[in-house]
Amino acid sequence: MLVRWIGLVREILNNPMDIFEKSKSNEAFSAILFLIDEFIGERAAKFRKKPYICRKMTRFYFSLMKFFPVLMKFSPIPFVLTILMLAVCQHVRAQEWRMVITQTDGTKIEMPTAGISDVTFTQSAPGTVSLDHPLRVLVLGNSYALDATAYLDELVEAAHIDRDQLGVYVGVINGGQFSDWTGRYKYGSDVVLQKMAGNIVMKDKASVKELLHQEWDLIVVLHVSNKSYVWSTFEETLPELLEIIRENCPNKQVEIAYQIPWGHTEDVAETELAGNIECARKLADGFGITHLIPVGTAVQNARNTSLNTSMYMTRDNWHLCMGVGRYVAACTFFESVIAPLAHVSVLGNEAVHPITDEEKRTYNGSVAVDASNRRLCQLCAFYAVKDPFNVTAISEK
């Protein structure tokens, strides 16, 4: 093992800028990001902002890598840091990757993965699963926010999460962008929130100022999809909205997250998603937003599998199709927002979604979620949350 580690350390330090390319072919590299997140996460559960801490610490290491070639001439710091990083990968094995899900009855299922070794997730047993603390979520968005949360409560219920500790509310402005929410705030217009998950009662009809003036734990913002790949529109309109949020929310520790949208039609989706991701990547440095809900990445993961539908996972070339489309999005929201506080992954969740008569009548391209495809939907979301900036090729074997 020691010889193996020394070889890996040398490889990392000799080629620090190739780390992400190497992650596709070397099991240690591909496990680093995930295992550090899990390793630190288990020990940081008591912290209110555990997901933020995990991402920050992991990114800190990789941000240093560009300086490794220079630092190595004067200091052993790169060597020590890399040893520490590899230390959390001590269970990485040079064998076929697999993931084991422990179900509620104690039986185990091997899950096909895209590069994560021997990680066991325990799906909640019947009963109530408590969150680390009550979670009140406000989403200031548009119709894409509804797509991402429409089936969320179904996942929450199937995971046996204490719904009295949860409240997810969504505000929608059709075609809404950051500046539209700023405008509603300035004009004092009333907004009606829709409760999408949980039982916590919050004021759901009032001015934006009054709605913000509640004890939210997480506020999610969305940009309009046809501008979400144009960084200048973030720079021009997001700062004022963030200032309004931070000024009015009484919880000064409130976390702000951003939902990454998906690309649209097949001919432009990958290009649009690349732009969406690039803008999302800049949010940490530009605005201190590190919590991302990568619905767009998850949808593109799904489009590259047998889940893909006749209308490219949409119902109108814009909004997600009923069934698998919205289910993948809800799984992403769950894994990013709820799972860290419940210590229950979406993987193994038994929720399904048959297409309702209304959905059949109203929308095109709907595909039901059942026991045969829910696992693949969940994997698409899981890998998006673990690697929001890259589309993952997921094995269906």
N, C-alpha and C positions, 0 to 999 in steps of 0.2 A: 504493500500500500504506500509506504514512504517513497519508494522509488517512483511509483506511479504519480504521486502528488508532485514530486520534484520536477518530473517531466512536464506535467500540466502547468505548473507555475512558470517554468521556463518558456513554455509555448505562449502563455498569456502575456508575459512580460516582453517577449521578443516581438509580439505582434498585437499590441493592445488595441489598435484601431480596427482589427479584424474580428473583434470579439463576437459581434452579432452574426457575421457570416459563419464563423466557426460553430455557433450555437446550433446550426442546422445539421452538423455532421459529428459533433463530439458530445457524448452524453453528459460529461461534467459541465460543459458550458451551457447546454440546453436546460440543465437542472438548476443552475445557479440562481437565476432570477426567482423561480418558483419556490425553491427550498428556503432561500433567505426570507422571502415573504412569509412562508409558513413558520420557519424557525423563530423569527423575531416575533411574528404575530402571536404565537402561543404564549410567549413570555411578556407580551405587551397588552394582554387582554384587558387589564385593569385601566389602561389609558383610554380616555374618551375618544381620542383621535387615532386609534390603532391603525386603520388603513393608511392614514396620512403618514404616520411614523414609519411604517414598513416601506412605503414607496419612497419616502424621503431618504432613508438610510441606504436603500438599494441604489437609487439614482446618484447619491453622493459618491459611492464607489465608482460607478461608471463615468461620472463627470471628471474624476481624477485621472482616468486612464489615459487621457490625451497628454498628460504631463509625465507619464511614467518614463518615457525614453530619456527625458532630461533628469528627472529625480533619481533615476537609477545610478547616475554618475556620482551622486553626492550622498545618497541616503538609502538605508535598507527599508524605508517605509513602503514602497510598492511591493516588495517581497513579503513583508509582514502582513499587509492588507490582503494580498492575494491568498496567503496561507489561511487567514481567517475566513475568507470567503469560501475557500475549498473545504474548510473544516465543517461547515454546515452541510456539505455534500458527502459526508462520510458514508452514507448509505447508498450512494450511487453505485450501480453495478453494471458491468459490461455484459448485460444480458438483454433479452427482449423486453422493451418497455411495457409496463402494464400498470393498471391502477385497480385497486380493490375497493369496492364499495360494500360496507357492512350494512345490510338491510335491517329493518325493524325486527325481523324474526331471528336475527343472528346469522343468517346465511350470507355468503359473500359472492359477489359477482365480479368477474374480471372485465374491466372496461378497456376498449382500445383507446390508446392515447397518442399524442403527437410529440412525445419526448419527455415524459415525466415518470420517474421510477418509483415503484413500490410505495405509493402514497395511499394511505387508508383514510377514507372519509366515512364517518359514521352518520348515517341518516337518522333523524330523530325517531325515538321510540314513541309509541302511542302515549299520550299525555300532553302536558303543556311544557313547551320549551321557552324559557325566559330569556329575554335580551339582557345584555350587560347593563343597559339603562333604557328608559322609555325613549322611543324614537319618533319624533314629529317631523315630517318631511313636507315641505312646500315646493311645488314645481311651478315655475313661472315659464310657461311655454306656449306651444301651439298644438295642432292636431297630432304632431309626432309624439308629444308627451302622452296623449291618450293611447296611441298605438303601443307605447312601451309599458303602460301600466294597466291596460284593460284586463289582463288575465292575472295580474299580480296577486290579488287576494286568493285566487285559487291555489297558487303555489304556497302562500302563507298558511292557508288552512291545511293543505296536505302535509306541510312540514310541522304541524302541531305547534306553531308559534303562538305565544300568548298575545292575542289580538288586542287585549286591553293595554298592552305596552306599545302599540303601534298606531300611527295615523299617517296615511299618505294622501295628500290633497293636491289636486292639479288644477291650475288656472290656465285657461285656454283663450288665446286671441288667434283667430284664424289667420294663418300666414304671418303670425306674430314674430317680431324680431326684438332685439334688445331695446331699441329706441321706442317701440310701441308700448312696452311696459313702463318705460320712463315717462312717456306721454300720458298714460293712464294715471300715473302717480301725480303728475303736475296738475292735471285737470280734475282730479278728485273723483273720477268716474268709478262707479261700483263694479266689482268683479264678483262672479259667482264661482266658487271652488267646487270641484267634484271630489268626493271622498272615494279613493280607489282601493284602499286596503286598510284594515285595522279598525279598532273601535274608539280610539281616542277622539274626543269631540273638540273641535276647534271652530272658531267663528268662520263661516264659509260664505258669507255675503256681506261685503263692505267695500270701502275704498281700499286701494292698494296700500295706503299708509296704515290703515287700521288692521288690515290683514297681516302686514309685516310686523306690526306691533304685538306679536304673540311669541311664546317661547318655542320657536322652531329650533331643532337641532341640526337640520340640514336643509339648505335651500338650493334647488337645482335650477339652472338657467339653460334655456335653449335659444339658438339663433335660427332664423329662417333658413331653410335648406339651400336655397339658391344663392345665399351669401355666406354660407358656413365654410366655404373654401376660399374666401377673400379676406385675408388678414386685416387689410385696411379698415374694413367695416367693424372689426372687433376693436381696433384702436380708437375708432371714432365714437363708438356708441356704448361699449361695455363699461368703461370707467365710471360713467355717471350712474348707471344702474347699480353697480357694485357699491358705490358710495351711498346710494339711497338705501340699499339693503342693510349695510353695516350701520348706518345712522339710525335706522328705525327699529331693527330687531333688538329687543331687550337682552337677548342672549348674546353677549359680546364674543362668545366662543363658537358662535354658529359657523358651521362649515359650509362652504359654497362649492357645488359640483357643477360639472358641465356634461350634458348628454351629447355624444357624438352622433350625428345623423348618418343615414345610409345614402349611397348613391342611388340614382333613379333608374333609368332604362339600361338595358344590357350594354348598349354601345358607349355609354358615358359613365357607368357606375364606378368602374375602377379608378378612372381619372378623378371623378368627383370625390370619392372616398379618400384618395391620396391627399387631396387638398384639405378635406375635412380633418384628417389626421394631423397634417402638418400644422394647421391652425390650433388644434387641440394640444399638440406638443408644445406650442409656444405659450400656452396659458400659464404654465408654472412660472416661467421667468417673467412674463409680461404682467401677470395679475395675481400670482400666488395661488392659482387654482391647480391643485394636483389631483383632486378626486375626479376621475373621469368615469362616465357610464358609457362604455363603448358599444352602444347598440349597433351603430353602423358597421363596426368590425365584425360583430357577431352575425349580422345579416349576410355580410359578404362571405363569411365562413360557410354559412348554410347554403348560399347560392352555388358554392363549389362542391356540393354533395347531392345526394339523391333527394334531398328536401326541396330542391329548387322547383319552382312551379312554372306553369305556362306563361305567367306574366312576371317572371323574375322576382318572385316573393312579394309582389305588390298586388293591389286590387284595382289600381287605376294609373299605374306607372309612377305613382308618388307614394301613396300610403301603403302600409304593409297589408298583406292579405290576411284574412281571418284564418284562424287555425295556426298553422306552423309559423307564419310570419310574426304575428303578435305574440305567440308563445315563446319564440326565440328571444324577442325583445324583452318580455317579462322576466325570462330566466336571467337575462343580463342585468336587469335592474335589481333583481333579487340577489344575485351573486355579488354585485358591487356594493349594494346599500345595506341589505338585511343580513346576509350570511356572516359578515364579520362580527356582528353583534350577537347573533344567535349561535355561532360556531356550528352551523349546519350548512353544508354546501347544497346547491341546487341539484347536484349530481345525485341521482337516486330518488329524487322527488317523484311521487306517484301521481301527481296531478295530470289529467288529460283534458282535452277540450274538443268534444264533438261539435261539428258545425251546427248551429241552431237553424231553425227554419227561417228566421229573419235574416241571418247571415247568408243563407242560400239564395233567398229572394233578392237581396239587395246588392251583393258583391260578387265579383268575378274571381276565379282562380283560388277559391278557398280549399284548403286541404286540412282535414281533421288531424288532431294530435291524439294518438292512441299508444298502447303499450309497444307497438312496433317501431315507432319513430321518436318517441319522447326523449329517449336516451341520446340520440344524435342531436336533437335540438338543444339539450342541456350541455352537451360537449361543445357545441358551437359557441354558446354563451360563456362557458367556463374558460375556454382558451382565449376568448376576446378579453375577458377581465384580466387574465394573467398576462396577456401581451396585447394591449389595446392598440399599439401602433403598427401591428403586422397582421396580415391575413394568414391563418394557419390552415395547412392542408391536413384534414382530419381523416384518419383511416376508418373505413366502415366494416372492416373484417371482424 
